[in-house]
């Protein structure tokens, strides 16, 4: 029996149509890219002079400082969002109604408020002189709520038999949550968690609203304060900064893939080691030989009726 699929496999005519659609779509995209490049070139945005500004040591240093500032804010926000996400997920699954209500209200409230407003409100209301902490806190609050829902879904996906077995061993609910449920939820939802961390990294660009010198703010200042051939190098600056963002996101995704593969290898190694264990063998003298007065091995009644005739 063939495996079930969501749709029927395309026939010969459908396969030809799909190839035609793919070719036409690819040509259309390439055409749009070509038209855009021609128009930018006609306006002088692709001239070599527009790219020469990145050869200056001062501009390179500004970009390096912006990358460092972006990574600082992202590091704080990533740690804060993961910690807050675990706490909110556990709170939402709590048996105590007040704790569950508080966690649910917090999650629904800050998921509904635009992140830009949250960052700006924290900066204006509490941390006017500390823009990095305002950005990191705003990102932590919003992304922590999202991570909480991800972890809650992961915890609910763990088979109930595992928690029931842990309770049968005498573990408390806290021990079950920390030792059994959360580790499996993290492994199951790791791709989604990493995807949200990538979103957190890109959301650091919202720091421009509070004048934090991250990549986007630095790019805006470089492009608006540098003039080449009576033009501002916005296109070249956007291309360079966008490439840096893409590189950082790819590195983060590669790190997540490495962690996931390492976890699978460790789990496979443990399973193979358990399967390779030598079965237990009793010592030679552990079984006593039957004594002569005990009769046959089957017991004194085991031969009853054998060899007797009526």
Residue pairs with C-beta under 8 A, 6 or more apart in sequence:
10 18
37 46
40 46
40 235
43 231
44 50
44 229
44 231
45 231
45 233
45 234
45 235
45 236
46 235
46 236
47 228
47 229
49 228
49 229
50 228
50 229
50 231
50 233
50 235
50 236
51 233
51 236
52 228
53 59
53 222
53 226
53 228
53 233
53 236
54 60
54 63
54 236
54 240
59 222
59 226
62 218
62 221
62 222
63 215
63 218
63 222
63 240
63 241
63 244
65 213
65 218
66 213
66 214
66 215
66 217
66 218
66 219
67 215
67 244
67 248
69 132
69 212
69 213
69 214
69 215
70 201
70 204
70 214
70 215
70 248
71 248
72 132
73 132
73 135
73 136
73 139
73 204
73 207
73 212
73 214
74 139
74 200
74 201
74 204
76 132
76 133
76 136
76 140
77 135
77 136
77 139
77 140
77 143
77 200
77 204
78 197
78 200
80 136
80 137
80 139
80 140
80 144
81 139
81 140
81 142
81 143
81 144
81 146
81 147
81 196
81 197
81 200
82 144
82 147
82 193
83 144
84 140
84 141
84 144
84 145
84 147
84 148
85 143
85 144
85 145
85 146
85 147
85 148
85 150
85 151
86 147
86 148
86 151
86 182
87 148
88 103
88 106
88 107
88 144
88 145
88 148
89 147
89 148
89 149
89 151
89 152
89 155
90 177
91 99
91 100
91 102
91 103
92 100
92 103
92 104
92 107
92 148
92 152
93 100
93 152
93 155
93 177
94 100
94 103
95 173
103 148
106 145
107 145
107 148
107 149
110 118
110 141
110 142
110 145
111 142
111 145
111 146
113 142
115 138
115 139
115 142
115 203
115 206
116 206
116 209
118 138
118 141
118 142
119 134
119 135
119 138
119 139
119 206
119 207
119 209
119 210
120 209
120 210
122 134
122 137
122 138
122 141
123 131
123 134
123 135
123 138
123 210
126 134
127 133
127 134
127 137
128 134
131 207
131 210
131 211
131 212
132 212
134 210
134 212
135 204
135 206
135 207
135 210
135 212
135 214
138 206
139 200
139 203
139 204
142 203
143 196
143 197
143 199
143 200
143 203
146 196
147 193
147 196
150 189
150 192
150 193
150 196
151 182
151 185
151 186
151 189
151 193
153 189
154 184
154 185
154 186
154 188
154 189
155 177
155 181
155 182
155 185
157 185
157 188
158 180
158 181
158 184
158 185
158 188
162 180
162 181
162 184
163 176
163 180
163 181
166 175
166 176
166 179
166 180
167 176
171 179
171 180
186 193
187 263
190 256
190 259
190 260
190 263
191 256
191 260
194 252
194 253
194 256
197 252
197 256
198 249
198 252
198 253
201 245
201 248
201 249
201 252
202 245
202 249
204 214
204 215
205 214
205 215
205 216
205 245
207 213
207 214
207 216
207 217
208 214
208 216
208 217
208 220
211 217
215 241
215 244
215 245
216 241
218 241
219 237
219 238
219 240
219 241
222 233
222 237
223 232
223 233
223 234
223 237
223 238
224 232
226 232
226 233
290 296
290 297
294 300
295 302
295 303
296 302
296 303
